[in-house]
Amino acid sequence: MNTKAIKANGWKTQDVASYINSTGGIDPFSLIGKTWMLVGAGTGDDWNAMTASWGGLGFLWNKNVAMCFVRPSRHTFGYVENAERFTLSFFDEKHRAALNYFGSHSGRDADKAAAGGLTPIVFDDGTVSFAEARLALTCRKLYAQELTPESVIDHSIMGNYSNGDFHTMNVGEIEAVRTRS
């Protein structure tokens, strides 16, 4: 139901170390927790994305990784589940309204890109992001696991799951860091 993605032009692709060295570092707490991101998956013809403010960046299994958490009730869930790769797209504050829209509307019911004022793009590897993003991470899925109530140690987090809709954690190796050139 979403707008077809166009070919990405004008993006610089680099590895994680090169990006960190060129920018002086990444603050994942602000980048994910305050700036938010769009988690996306699919193809240029059939994709979906959703807003997320829960996730992480780190080093696991001798790889630079990103983690995102998606509830099974979200339309994006099936796209991430069925894809080999997912993207995490980050935006400047001027796109906050679009992030709010992507977080409060389903791709089942609306063309989120058109309604949110974003232009979907497809990179050479087939992953989808947005022309307006300032940073896009392409991640190859390594691991996915459903969070379960039995695994919760600190029960104060259970308020996030009052309806029992636990997230699935997706861990992906960061294959490409893309910035507009």
Rosetta constraint file for C-alpha pairs under 8 A:
AtomPair CA 1 CA 46 HARMONIC 7.80 0.50
AtomPair CA 1 CA 107 HARMONIC 6.66 0.50
AtomPair CA 1 CA 108 HARMONIC 6.87 0.50
AtomPair CA 1 CA 109 HARMONIC 7.53 0.50
AtomPair CA 1 CA 110 HARMONIC 6.53 0.50
AtomPair CA 1 CA 111 HARMONIC 5.59 0.50
AtomPair CA 2 CA 46 HARMONIC 7.27 0.50
AtomPair CA 2 CA 47 HARMONIC 7.08 0.50
AtomPair CA 2 CA 48 HARMONIC 7.23 0.50
AtomPair CA 2 CA 107 HARMONIC 6.81 0.50
AtomPair CA 2 CA 110 HARMONIC 7.08 0.50
AtomPair CA 2 CA 111 HARMONIC 4.25 0.50
AtomPair CA 2 CA 112 HARMONIC 6.26 0.50
AtomPair CA 2 CA 113 HARMONIC 6.51 0.50
AtomPair CA 2 CA 114 HARMONIC 7.69 0.50
AtomPair CA 3 CA 45 HARMONIC 7.90 0.50
AtomPair CA 3 CA 111 HARMONIC 6.27 0.50
AtomPair CA 3 CA 112 HARMONIC 7.98 0.50
AtomPair CA 3 CA 113 HARMONIC 6.32 0.50
AtomPair CA 3 CA 114 HARMONIC 6.71 0.50
AtomPair CA 3 CA 120 HARMONIC 7.11 0.50
AtomPair CA 4 CA 44 HARMONIC 5.81 0.50
AtomPair CA 4 CA 45 HARMONIC 5.04 0.50
AtomPair CA 4 CA 46 HARMONIC 7.20 0.50
AtomPair CA 4 CA 120 HARMONIC 6.97 0.50
AtomPair CA 5 CA 44 HARMONIC 4.59 0.50
AtomPair CA 5 CA 45 HARMONIC 6.44 0.50
AtomPair CA 5 CA 119 HARMONIC 7.24 0.50
AtomPair CA 5 CA 120 HARMONIC 4.46 0.50
AtomPair CA 5 CA 121 HARMONIC 4.52 0.50
AtomPair CA 5 CA 122 HARMONIC 5.68 0.50
AtomPair CA 5 CA 128 HARMONIC 7.15 0.50
AtomPair CA 6 CA 44 HARMONIC 7.03 0.50
AtomPair CA 6 CA 119 HARMONIC 7.96 0.50
AtomPair CA 6 CA 120 HARMONIC 6.38 0.50
AtomPair CA 6 CA 121 HARMONIC 4.63 0.50
AtomPair CA 6 CA 122 HARMONIC 5.84 0.50
AtomPair CA 7 CA 121 HARMONIC 5.44 0.50
AtomPair CA 7 CA 122 HARMONIC 5.00 0.50
AtomPair CA 7 CA 123 HARMONIC 6.34 0.50
AtomPair CA 7 CA 124 HARMONIC 7.81 0.50
AtomPair CA 8 CA 121 HARMONIC 5.07 0.50
AtomPair CA 8 CA 122 HARMONIC 5.39 0.50
AtomPair CA 8 CA 123 HARMONIC 5.31 0.50
AtomPair CA 8 CA 124 HARMONIC 7.73 0.50
AtomPair CA 8 CA 131 HARMONIC 7.28 0.50
AtomPair CA 10 CA 180 HARMONIC 5.88 0.50
AtomPair CA 10 CA 181 HARMONIC 5.49 0.50
AtomPair CA 11 CA 178 HARMONIC 6.20 0.50
AtomPair CA 11 CA 179 HARMONIC 5.51 0.50
AtomPair CA 11 CA 180 HARMONIC 4.31 0.50
AtomPair CA 11 CA 181 HARMONIC 5.11 0.50
AtomPair CA 12 CA 178 HARMONIC 5.47 0.50
AtomPair CA 12 CA 179 HARMONIC 5.32 0.50
AtomPair CA 12 CA 180 HARMONIC 5.93 0.50
AtomPair CA 12 CA 181 HARMONIC 5.35 0.50
AtomPair CA 13 CA 176 HARMONIC 6.19 0.50
AtomPair CA 13 CA 177 HARMONIC 5.72 0.50
AtomPair CA 13 CA 178 HARMONIC 4.61 0.50
AtomPair CA 13 CA 179 HARMONIC 6.79 0.50
AtomPair CA 14 CA 18 HARMONIC 6.18 0.50
AtomPair CA 14 CA 19 HARMONIC 6.33 0.50
AtomPair CA 14 CA 176 HARMONIC 5.95 0.50
AtomPair CA 14 CA 177 HARMONIC 5.31 0.50
AtomPair CA 14 CA 178 HARMONIC 6.43 0.50
AtomPair CA 15 CA 19 HARMONIC 6.34 0.50
AtomPair CA 15 CA 175 HARMONIC 7.00 0.50
AtomPair CA 15 CA 176 HARMONIC 5.54 0.50
AtomPair CA 15 CA 177 HARMONIC 5.77 0.50
AtomPair CA 16 CA 20 HARMONIC 6.18 0.50
AtomPair CA 16 CA 64 HARMONIC 7.38 0.50
AtomPair CA 16 CA 174 HARMONIC 7.33 0.50
AtomPair CA 16 CA 176 HARMONIC 7.15 0.50
AtomPair CA 16 CA 177 HARMONIC 6.15 0.50
AtomPair CA 17 CA 21 HARMONIC 6.06 0.50
AtomPair CA 18 CA 22 HARMONIC 6.09 0.50
AtomPair CA 19 CA 23 HARMONIC 6.16 0.50
AtomPair CA 19 CA 25 HARMONIC 7.83 0.50
AtomPair CA 19 CA 177 HARMONIC 6.98 0.50
AtomPair CA 20 CA 24 HARMONIC 5.61 0.50
AtomPair CA 20 CA 25 HARMONIC 4.51 0.50
AtomPair CA 20 CA 26 HARMONIC 6.48 0.50
AtomPair CA 21 CA 25 HARMONIC 6.62 0.50
AtomPair CA 26 CA 31 HARMONIC 7.61 0.50
AtomPair CA 27 CA 31 HARMONIC 5.97 0.50
AtomPair CA 28 CA 32 HARMONIC 5.71 0.50
AtomPair CA 28 CA 33 HARMONIC 7.57 0.50
AtomPair CA 28 CA 56 HARMONIC 6.55 0.50
AtomPair CA 28 CA 57 HARMONIC 6.34 0.50
AtomPair CA 29 CA 33 HARMONIC 5.34 0.50
AtomPair CA 29 CA 34 HARMONIC 7.23 0.50
AtomPair CA 29 CA 56 HARMONIC 7.92 0.50
AtomPair CA 30 CA 34 HARMONIC 4.83 0.50
AtomPair CA 30 CA 35 HARMONIC 6.06 0.50
AtomPair CA 31 CA 35 HARMONIC 5.08 0.50
AtomPair CA 31 CA 36 HARMONIC 6.40 0.50
AtomPair CA 31 CA 37 HARMONIC 7.86 0.50
AtomPair CA 31 CA 90 HARMONIC 7.59 0.50
AtomPair CA 32 CA 36 HARMONIC 4.67 0.50
AtomPair CA 32 CA 37 HARMONIC 6.20 0.50
AtomPair CA 32 CA 52 HARMONIC 7.64 0.50
AtomPair CA 32 CA 53 HARMONIC 5.24 0.50
AtomPair CA 32 CA 54 HARMONIC 6.57 0.50
AtomPair CA 32 CA 55 HARMONIC 6.56 0.50
AtomPair CA 32 CA 56 HARMONIC 7.27 0.50
AtomPair CA 33 CA 53 HARMONIC 4.83 0.50
AtomPair CA 33 CA 54 HARMONIC 6.35 0.50
AtomPair CA 33 CA 55 HARMONIC 7.93 0.50
AtomPair CA 34 CA 53 HARMONIC 7.09 0.50
AtomPair CA 35 CA 53 HARMONIC 7.77 0.50
AtomPair CA 35 CA 90 HARMONIC 7.37 0.50
AtomPair CA 35 CA 91 HARMONIC 7.35 0.50
AtomPair CA 35 CA 92 HARMONIC 7.71 0.50
AtomPair CA 35 CA 93 HARMONIC 7.21 0.50
AtomPair CA 36 CA 51 HARMONIC 6.84 0.50
AtomPair CA 36 CA 52 HARMONIC 5.83 0.50
AtomPair CA 36 CA 53 HARMONIC 4.75 0.50
AtomPair CA 36 CA 90 HARMONIC 6.85 0.50
AtomPair CA 36 CA 91 HARMONIC 7.98 0.50
AtomPair CA 36 CA 99 HARMONIC 7.66 0.50
AtomPair CA 37 CA 51 HARMONIC 5.63 0.50
AtomPair CA 37 CA 52 HARMONIC 5.41 0.50
AtomPair CA 37 CA 53 HARMONIC 6.46 0.50
AtomPair CA 37 CA 88 HARMONIC 6.14 0.50
AtomPair CA 37 CA 89 HARMONIC 5.38 0.50
AtomPair CA 37 CA 90 HARMONIC 4.89 0.50
AtomPair CA 37 CA 91 HARMONIC 7.18 0.50
AtomPair CA 37 CA 99 HARMONIC 7.53 0.50
AtomPair CA 38 CA 49 HARMONIC 5.89 0.50
AtomPair CA 38 CA 50 HARMONIC 5.20 0.50
AtomPair CA 38 CA 51 HARMONIC 4.50 0.50
AtomPair CA 38 CA 52 HARMONIC 6.02 0.50
AtomPair CA 38 CA 87 HARMONIC 7.80 0.50
AtomPair CA 38 CA 88 HARMONIC 5.63 0.50
AtomPair CA 38 CA 89 HARMONIC 5.09 0.50
AtomPair CA 38 CA 90 HARMONIC 6.73 0.50
AtomPair CA 38 CA 99 HARMONIC 7.26 0.50
AtomPair CA 38 CA 102 HARMONIC 7.81 0.50
AtomPair CA 39 CA 49 HARMONIC 5.25 0.50
AtomPair CA 39 CA 50 HARMONIC 5.40 0.50
AtomPair CA 39 CA 51 HARMONIC 6.34 0.50
AtomPair CA 39 CA 52 HARMONIC 6.65 0.50
AtomPair CA 39 CA 68 HARMONIC 7.50 0.50
AtomPair CA 39 CA 86 HARMONIC 7.00 0.50
AtomPair CA 39 CA 87 HARMONIC 5.75 0.50
AtomPair CA 39 CA 88 HARMONIC 4.84 0.50
AtomPair CA 39 CA 89 HARMONIC 6.65 0.50
AtomPair CA 40 CA 47 HARMONIC 7.16 0.50
AtomPair CA 40 CA 48 HARMONIC 5.68 0.50
AtomPair CA 40 CA 49 HARMONIC 4.01 0.50
AtomPair CA 40 CA 50 HARMONIC 6.62 0.50
AtomPair CA 40 CA 76 HARMONIC 7.13 0.50
AtomPair CA 40 CA 79 HARMONIC 7.78 0.50
AtomPair CA 40 CA 80 HARMONIC 7.21 0.50
AtomPair CA 40 CA 86 HARMONIC 5.66 0.50
AtomPair CA 40 CA 87 HARMONIC 5.13 0.50
AtomPair CA 40 CA 88 HARMONIC 6.52 0.50
AtomPair CA 40 CA 89 HARMONIC 7.83 0.50
AtomPair CA 40 CA 128 HARMONIC 6.71 0.50
AtomPair CA 40 CA 129 HARMONIC 6.98 0.50
AtomPair CA 41 CA 47 HARMONIC 5.68 0.50
AtomPair CA 41 CA 48 HARMONIC 5.98 0.50
AtomPair CA 41 CA 49 HARMONIC 6.62 0.50
AtomPair CA 41 CA 76 HARMONIC 7.41 0.50
AtomPair CA 41 CA 79 HARMONIC 5.38 0.50
AtomPair CA 41 CA 80 HARMONIC 5.36 0.50
AtomPair CA 41 CA 83 HARMONIC 6.45 0.50
AtomPair CA 41 CA 85 HARMONIC 6.80 0.50
AtomPair CA 41 CA 86 HARMONIC 4.74 0.50
AtomPair CA 41 CA 87 HARMONIC 6.36 0.50
AtomPair CA 41 CA 127 HARMONIC 6.75 0.50
AtomPair CA 41 CA 128 HARMONIC 6.48 0.50
AtomPair CA 42 CA 46 HARMONIC 5.70 0.50
AtomPair CA 42 CA 47 HARMONIC 4.03 0.50
AtomPair CA 42 CA 48 HARMONIC 6.52 0.50
AtomPair CA 42 CA 79 HARMONIC 5.66 0.50
AtomPair CA 42 CA 80 HARMONIC 7.40 0.50
AtomPair CA 42 CA 83 HARMONIC 6.35 0.50
AtomPair CA 42 CA 86 HARMONIC 7.73 0.50
AtomPair CA 42 CA 127 HARMONIC 6.83 0.50
AtomPair CA 42 CA 128 HARMONIC 6.89 0.50
AtomPair CA 43 CA 47 HARMONIC 5.33 0.50
AtomPair CA 43 CA 122 HARMONIC 7.49 0.50
AtomPair CA 43 CA 126 HARMONIC 6.04 0.50
AtomPair CA 43 CA 127 HARMONIC 6.27 0.50
AtomPair CA 43 CA 128 HARMONIC 6.48 0.50
AtomPair CA 44 CA 120 HARMONIC 7.92 0.50
AtomPair CA 44 CA 121 HARMONIC 7.13 0.50
AtomPair CA 44 CA 122 HARMONIC 5.53 0.50
AtomPair CA 44 CA 126 HARMONIC 6.90 0.50
AtomPair CA 44 CA 127 HARMONIC 7.41 0.50
AtomPair CA 44 CA 128 HARMONIC 6.29 0.50
AtomPair CA 47 CA 79 HARMONIC 6.98 0.50
AtomPair CA 47 CA 128 HARMONIC 7.29 0.50
AtomPair CA 48 CA 75 HARMONIC 7.45 0.50
AtomPair CA 48 CA 76 HARMONIC 5.49 0.50
AtomPair CA 48 CA 79 HARMONIC 6.75 0.50
AtomPair CA 48 CA 107 HARMONIC 6.35 0.50
AtomPair CA 49 CA 76 HARMONIC 5.79 0.50
AtomPair CA 49 CA 102 HARMONIC 7.17 0.50
AtomPair CA 49 CA 107 HARMONIC 7.79 0.50
AtomPair CA 50 CA 76 HARMONIC 6.40 0.50
AtomPair CA 50 CA 102 HARMONIC 5.26 0.50
AtomPair CA 50 CA 103 HARMONIC 5.59 0.50
AtomPair CA 51 CA 99 HARMONIC 5.83 0.50
AtomPair CA 51 CA 100 HARMONIC 7.31 0.50
AtomPair CA 51 CA 102 HARMONIC 5.55 0.50
AtomPair CA 51 CA 103 HARMONIC 4.56 0.50
AtomPair CA 52 CA 68 HARMONIC 7.81 0.50
AtomPair CA 52 CA 69 HARMONIC 7.80 0.50
AtomPair CA 52 CA 103 HARMONIC 7.33 0.50
AtomPair CA 54 CA 68 HARMONIC 6.60 0.50
AtomPair CA 54 CA 69 HARMONIC 6.48 0.50
AtomPair CA 55 CA 66 HARMONIC 7.35 0.50
AtomPair CA 55 CA 67 HARMONIC 5.08 0.50
AtomPair CA 55 CA 68 HARMONIC 4.49 0.50
AtomPair CA 55 CA 69 HARMONIC 6.24 0.50
AtomPair CA 56 CA 66 HARMONIC 5.61 0.50
AtomPair CA 56 CA 67 HARMONIC 4.96 0.50
AtomPair CA 56 CA 68 HARMONIC 6.79 0.50
AtomPair CA 57 CA 64 HARMONIC 7.62 0.50
AtomPair CA 57 CA 65 HARMONIC 5.78 0.50
AtomPair CA 57 CA 66 HARMONIC 4.43 0.50
AtomPair CA 57 CA 67 HARMONIC 6.30 0.50
AtomPair CA 58 CA 64 HARMONIC 5.93 0.50
AtomPair CA 58 CA 65 HARMONIC 5.34 0.50
AtomPair CA 58 CA 66 HARMONIC 6.40 0.50
AtomPair CA 59 CA 63 HARMONIC 5.51 0.50
AtomPair CA 59 CA 64 HARMONIC 4.70 0.50
AtomPair CA 59 CA 65 HARMONIC 5.69 0.50
AtomPair CA 60 CA 64 HARMONIC 6.61 0.50
AtomPair CA 60 CA 65 HARMONIC 6.46 0.50
AtomPair CA 63 CA 173 HARMONIC 6.25 0.50
AtomPair CA 63 CA 174 HARMONIC 7.95 0.50
AtomPair CA 64 CA 173 HARMONIC 5.76 0.50
AtomPair CA 64 CA 174 HARMONIC 5.78 0.50
AtomPair CA 65 CA 139 HARMONIC 7.61 0.50
AtomPair CA 65 CA 171 HARMONIC 6.55 0.50
AtomPair CA 65 CA 172 HARMONIC 5.38 0.50
AtomPair CA 65 CA 173 HARMONIC 4.39 0.50
AtomPair CA 65 CA 174 HARMONIC 5.27 0.50
AtomPair CA 66 CA 139 HARMONIC 7.10 0.50
AtomPair CA 66 CA 171 HARMONIC 5.85 0.50
AtomPair CA 66 CA 172 HARMONIC 5.42 0.50
AtomPair CA 66 CA 173 HARMONIC 6.48 0.50
AtomPair CA 66 CA 174 HARMONIC 6.40 0.50
AtomPair CA 67 CA 169 HARMONIC 6.79 0.50
AtomPair CA 67 CA 170 HARMONIC 5.50 0.50
AtomPair CA 67 CA 171 HARMONIC 4.53 0.50
AtomPair CA 67 CA 172 HARMONIC 6.36 0.50
AtomPair CA 68 CA 169 HARMONIC 5.95 0.50
AtomPair CA 68 CA 170 HARMONIC 5.36 0.50
AtomPair CA 68 CA 171 HARMONIC 6.78 0.50
AtomPair CA 69 CA 167 HARMONIC 5.60 0.50
AtomPair CA 69 CA 168 HARMONIC 5.51 0.50
AtomPair CA 69 CA 169 HARMONIC 4.61 0.50
AtomPair CA 69 CA 170 HARMONIC 6.14 0.50
AtomPair CA 70 CA 74 HARMONIC 7.03 0.50
AtomPair CA 70 CA 76 HARMONIC 7.64 0.50
AtomPair CA 70 CA 77 HARMONIC 5.95 0.50
AtomPair CA 70 CA 167 HARMONIC 5.06 0.50
AtomPair CA 70 CA 168 HARMONIC 5.41 0.50
AtomPair CA 70 CA 169 HARMONIC 6.78 0.50
AtomPair CA 70 CA 170 HARMONIC 7.88 0.50
AtomPair CA 71 CA 77 HARMONIC 6.50 0.50
AtomPair CA 71 CA 165 HARMONIC 6.40 0.50
AtomPair CA 71 CA 166 HARMONIC 6.03 0.50
AtomPair CA 71 CA 167 HARMONIC 4.14 0.50
AtomPair CA 71 CA 168 HARMONIC 6.04 0.50
AtomPair CA 72 CA 77 HARMONIC 5.47 0.50
AtomPair CA 72 CA 78 HARMONIC 7.68 0.50
AtomPair CA 72 CA 165 HARMONIC 7.16 0.50
AtomPair CA 72 CA 166 HARMONIC 7.60 0.50
AtomPair CA 72 CA 167 HARMONIC 6.67 0.50
AtomPair CA 72 CA 168 HARMONIC 7.17 0.50
AtomPair CA 73 CA 77 HARMONIC 7.16 0.50
AtomPair CA 73 CA 165 HARMONIC 7.26 0.50
AtomPair CA 74 CA 78 HARMONIC 7.98 0.50
AtomPair CA 74 CA 106 HARMONIC 7.52 0.50
AtomPair CA 75 CA 79 HARMONIC 7.52 0.50
AtomPair CA 75 CA 106 HARMONIC 6.40 0.50
AtomPair CA 75 CA 107 HARMONIC 6.38 0.50
AtomPair CA 75 CA 108 HARMONIC 6.50 0.50
AtomPair CA 76 CA 80 HARMONIC 6.31 0.50
AtomPair CA 76 CA 107 HARMONIC 7.75 0.50
AtomPair CA 77 CA 81 HARMONIC 6.02 0.50
AtomPair CA 78 CA 82 HARMONIC 6.00 0.50
AtomPair CA 79 CA 83 HARMONIC 6.04 0.50
AtomPair CA 80 CA 84 HARMONIC 7.93 0.50
AtomPair CA 80 CA 85 HARMONIC 7.53 0.50
AtomPair CA 80 CA 86 HARMONIC 6.32 0.50
AtomPair CA 84 CA 140 HARMONIC 5.96 0.50
AtomPair CA 84 CA 141 HARMONIC 5.76 0.50
AtomPair CA 85 CA 127 HARMONIC 7.02 0.50
AtomPair CA 85 CA 138 HARMONIC 6.88 0.50
AtomPair CA 85 CA 139 HARMONIC 5.39 0.50
AtomPair CA 85 CA 140 HARMONIC 4.36 0.50
AtomPair CA 85 CA 141 HARMONIC 5.57 0.50
AtomPair CA 85 CA 172 HARMONIC 7.66 0.50
AtomPair CA 86 CA 127 HARMONIC 6.88 0.50
AtomPair CA 86 CA 138 HARMONIC 6.05 0.50
AtomPair CA 86 CA 139 HARMONIC 5.37 0.50
AtomPair CA 86 CA 140 HARMONIC 6.65 0.50
AtomPair CA 86 CA 141 HARMONIC 7.27 0.50
AtomPair CA 86 CA 172 HARMONIC 7.85 0.50
AtomPair CA 87 CA 127 HARMONIC 6.83 0.50
AtomPair CA 87 CA 128 HARMONIC 6.84 0.50
AtomPair CA 87 CA 129 HARMONIC 6.68 0.50
AtomPair CA 87 CA 136 HARMONIC 6.57 0.50
AtomPair CA 87 CA 137 HARMONIC 5.44 0.50
AtomPair CA 87 CA 138 HARMONIC 4.62 0.50
AtomPair CA 87 CA 139 HARMONIC 5.97 0.50
AtomPair CA 88 CA 129 HARMONIC 7.80 0.50
AtomPair CA 88 CA 136 HARMONIC 5.63 0.50
AtomPair CA 88 CA 137 HARMONIC 5.10 0.50
AtomPair CA 88 CA 138 HARMONIC 6.73 0.50
AtomPair CA 88 CA 139 HARMONIC 7.90 0.50
AtomPair CA 89 CA 129 HARMONIC 6.24 0.50
AtomPair CA 89 CA 130 HARMONIC 7.33 0.50
AtomPair CA 89 CA 133 HARMONIC 6.02 0.50
AtomPair CA 89 CA 134 HARMONIC 7.66 0.50
AtomPair CA 89 CA 135 HARMONIC 5.84 0.50
AtomPair CA 89 CA 136 HARMONIC 4.37 0.50
AtomPair CA 89 CA 137 HARMONIC 6.44 0.50
AtomPair CA 90 CA 133 HARMONIC 5.46 0.50
AtomPair CA 90 CA 134 HARMONIC 5.90 0.50
AtomPair CA 90 CA 135 HARMONIC 5.15 0.50
AtomPair CA 90 CA 136 HARMONIC 6.26 0.50
AtomPair CA 91 CA 95 HARMONIC 6.30 0.50
AtomPair CA 91 CA 96 HARMONIC 7.94 0.50
AtomPair CA 91 CA 132 HARMONIC 6.94 0.50
AtomPair CA 91 CA 133 HARMONIC 4.65 0.50
AtomPair CA 91 CA 134 HARMONIC 5.26 0.50
AtomPair CA 91 CA 135 HARMONIC 6.95 0.50
AtomPair CA 92 CA 96 HARMONIC 7.63 0.50
AtomPair CA 92 CA 133 HARMONIC 7.36 0.50
AtomPair CA 92 CA 134 HARMONIC 6.72 0.50
AtomPair CA 95 CA 99 HARMONIC 6.53 0.50
AtomPair CA 96 CA 100 HARMONIC 6.14 0.50
AtomPair CA 97 CA 101 HARMONIC 6.18 0.50
AtomPair CA 97 CA 116 HARMONIC 7.20 0.50
AtomPair CA 98 CA 102 HARMONIC 6.15 0.50
AtomPair CA 98 CA 116 HARMONIC 4.41 0.50
AtomPair CA 98 CA 117 HARMONIC 6.56 0.50
AtomPair CA 98 CA 118 HARMONIC 7.23 0.50
AtomPair CA 99 CA 103 HARMONIC 6.13 0.50
AtomPair CA 99 CA 116 HARMONIC 7.62 0.50
AtomPair CA 100 CA 104 HARMONIC 6.25 0.50
AtomPair CA 101 CA 105 HARMONIC 5.96 0.50
AtomPair CA 101 CA 112 HARMONIC 7.38 0.50
AtomPair CA 101 CA 115 HARMONIC 7.79 0.50
AtomPair CA 101 CA 116 HARMONIC 5.96 0.50
AtomPair CA 102 CA 106 HARMONIC 7.40 0.50
AtomPair CA 102 CA 112 HARMONIC 6.25 0.50
AtomPair CA 102 CA 116 HARMONIC 7.01 0.50
AtomPair CA 105 CA 109 HARMONIC 7.61 0.50
AtomPair CA 105 CA 110 HARMONIC 7.31 0.50
AtomPair CA 105 CA 112 HARMONIC 7.34 0.50
AtomPair CA 106 CA 110 HARMONIC 6.42 0.50
AtomPair CA 106 CA 112 HARMONIC 7.53 0.50
AtomPair CA 107 CA 111 HARMONIC 6.20 0.50
AtomPair CA 107 CA 112 HARMONIC 6.06 0.50
AtomPair CA 110 CA 115 HARMONIC 7.68 0.50
AtomPair CA 111 CA 115 HARMONIC 6.19 0.50
AtomPair CA 112 CA 116 HARMONIC 5.63 0.50
AtomPair CA 113 CA 117 HARMONIC 5.79 0.50
AtomPair CA 113 CA 118 HARMONIC 4.84 0.50
AtomPair CA 113 CA 119 HARMONIC 6.21 0.50
AtomPair CA 113 CA 120 HARMONIC 6.78 0.50
AtomPair CA 114 CA 118 HARMONIC 6.33 0.50
AtomPair CA 114 CA 119 HARMONIC 7.52 0.50
AtomPair CA 118 CA 130 HARMONIC 6.40 0.50
AtomPair CA 118 CA 131 HARMONIC 7.19 0.50
AtomPair CA 118 CA 132 HARMONIC 6.50 0.50
AtomPair CA 119 CA 130 HARMONIC 5.33 0.50
AtomPair CA 119 CA 131 HARMONIC 5.47 0.50
AtomPair CA 119 CA 132 HARMONIC 6.91 0.50
AtomPair CA 120 CA 128 HARMONIC 6.65 0.50
AtomPair CA 120 CA 129 HARMONIC 5.74 0.50
AtomPair CA 120 CA 130 HARMONIC 4.42 0.50
AtomPair CA 120 CA 131 HARMONIC 6.34 0.50
AtomPair CA 121 CA 128 HARMONIC 5.56 0.50
AtomPair CA 121 CA 129 HARMONIC 5.36 0.50
AtomPair CA 121 CA 130 HARMONIC 5.21 0.50
AtomPair CA 121 CA 131 HARMONIC 6.07 0.50
AtomPair CA 122 CA 126 HARMONIC 5.74 0.50
AtomPair CA 122 CA 127 HARMONIC 5.54 0.50
AtomPair CA 122 CA 128 HARMONIC 4.47 0.50
AtomPair CA 122 CA 129 HARMONIC 6.40 0.50
AtomPair CA 123 CA 127 HARMONIC 5.51 0.50
AtomPair CA 123 CA 128 HARMONIC 6.37 0.50
AtomPair CA 123 CA 129 HARMONIC 7.77 0.50
AtomPair CA 127 CA 138 HARMONIC 7.18 0.50
AtomPair CA 129 CA 133 HARMONIC 7.45 0.50
AtomPair CA 129 CA 136 HARMONIC 6.74 0.50
AtomPair CA 134 CA 179 HARMONIC 5.82 0.50
AtomPair CA 134 CA 180 HARMONIC 6.30 0.50
AtomPair CA 135 CA 177 HARMONIC 7.19 0.50
AtomPair CA 135 CA 178 HARMONIC 5.69 0.50
AtomPair CA 135 CA 179 HARMONIC 4.85 0.50
AtomPair CA 135 CA 180 HARMONIC 7.37 0.50
AtomPair CA 136 CA 177 HARMONIC 6.00 0.50
AtomPair CA 136 CA 178 HARMONIC 5.03 0.50
AtomPair CA 136 CA 179 HARMONIC 6.56 0.50
AtomPair CA 137 CA 174 HARMONIC 6.43 0.50
AtomPair CA 137 CA 175 HARMONIC 7.55 0.50
AtomPair CA 137 CA 176 HARMONIC 5.83 0.50
AtomPair CA 137 CA 177 HARMONIC 4.80 0.50
AtomPair CA 137 CA 178 HARMONIC 6.27 0.50
AtomPair CA 138 CA 174 HARMONIC 5.79 0.50
AtomPair CA 138 CA 175 HARMONIC 5.65 0.50
AtomPair CA 138 CA 176 HARMONIC 5.15 0.50
AtomPair CA 138 CA 177 HARMONIC 6.60 0.50
AtomPair CA 138 CA 178 HARMONIC 7.98 0.50
AtomPair CA 139 CA 172 HARMONIC 4.82 0.50
AtomPair CA 139 CA 173 HARMONIC 5.07 0.50
AtomPair CA 139 CA 174 HARMONIC 4.40 0.50
AtomPair CA 139 CA 175 HARMONIC 5.50 0.50
AtomPair CA 139 CA 176 HARMONIC 7.23 0.50
AtomPair CA 140 CA 172 HARMONIC 4.88 0.50
AtomPair CA 140 CA 173 HARMONIC 5.13 0.50
AtomPair CA 140 CA 174 HARMONIC 6.62 0.50
AtomPair CA 140 CA 175 HARMONIC 6.61 0.50
AtomPair CA 141 CA 170 HARMONIC 6.95 0.50
AtomPair CA 141 CA 171 HARMONIC 5.97 0.50
AtomPair CA 141 CA 172 HARMONIC 4.13 0.50
AtomPair CA 141 CA 173 HARMONIC 6.45 0.50
AtomPair CA 142 CA 170 HARMONIC 7.70 0.50
AtomPair CA 142 CA 171 HARMONIC 5.68 0.50
AtomPair CA 142 CA 172 HARMONIC 5.11 0.50
AtomPair CA 142 CA 173 HARMONIC 6.59 0.50
AtomPair CA 143 CA 169 HARMONIC 7.99 0.50
AtomPair CA 143 CA 170 HARMONIC 5.84 0.50
AtomPair CA 143 CA 171 HARMONIC 5.13 0.50
AtomPair CA 143 CA 172 HARMONIC 6.90 0.50
AtomPair CA 144 CA 168 HARMONIC 6.58 0.50
AtomPair CA 144 CA 169 HARMONIC 5.46 0.50
AtomPair CA 144 CA 170 HARMONIC 4.46 0.50
AtomPair CA 144 CA 171 HARMONIC 6.28 0.50
AtomPair CA 145 CA 168 HARMONIC 5.41 0.50
AtomPair CA 145 CA 169 HARMONIC 5.30 0.50
AtomPair CA 145 CA 170 HARMONIC 6.79 0.50
AtomPair CA 146 CA 166 HARMONIC 7.10 0.50
AtomPair CA 146 CA 167 HARMONIC 6.14 0.50
AtomPair CA 146 CA 168 HARMONIC 4.05 0.50
AtomPair CA 146 CA 169 HARMONIC 6.14 0.50
AtomPair CA 147 CA 151 HARMONIC 7.28 0.50
AtomPair CA 147 CA 166 HARMONIC 5.75 0.50
AtomPair CA 147 CA 167 HARMONIC 5.74 0.50
AtomPair CA 147 CA 168 HARMONIC 5.69 0.50
AtomPair CA 147 CA 169 HARMONIC 6.88 0.50
AtomPair CA 148 CA 152 HARMONIC 7.04 0.50
AtomPair CA 148 CA 166 HARMONIC 6.61 0.50
AtomPair CA 149 CA 158 HARMONIC 7.96 0.50
AtomPair CA 149 CA 166 HARMONIC 7.99 0.50
AtomPair CA 157 CA 161 HARMONIC 7.70 0.50
AtomPair CA 158 CA 162 HARMONIC 6.66 0.50
AtomPair CA 161 CA 165 HARMONIC 5.84 0.50
AtomPair CA 161 CA 166 HARMONIC 6.22 0.50
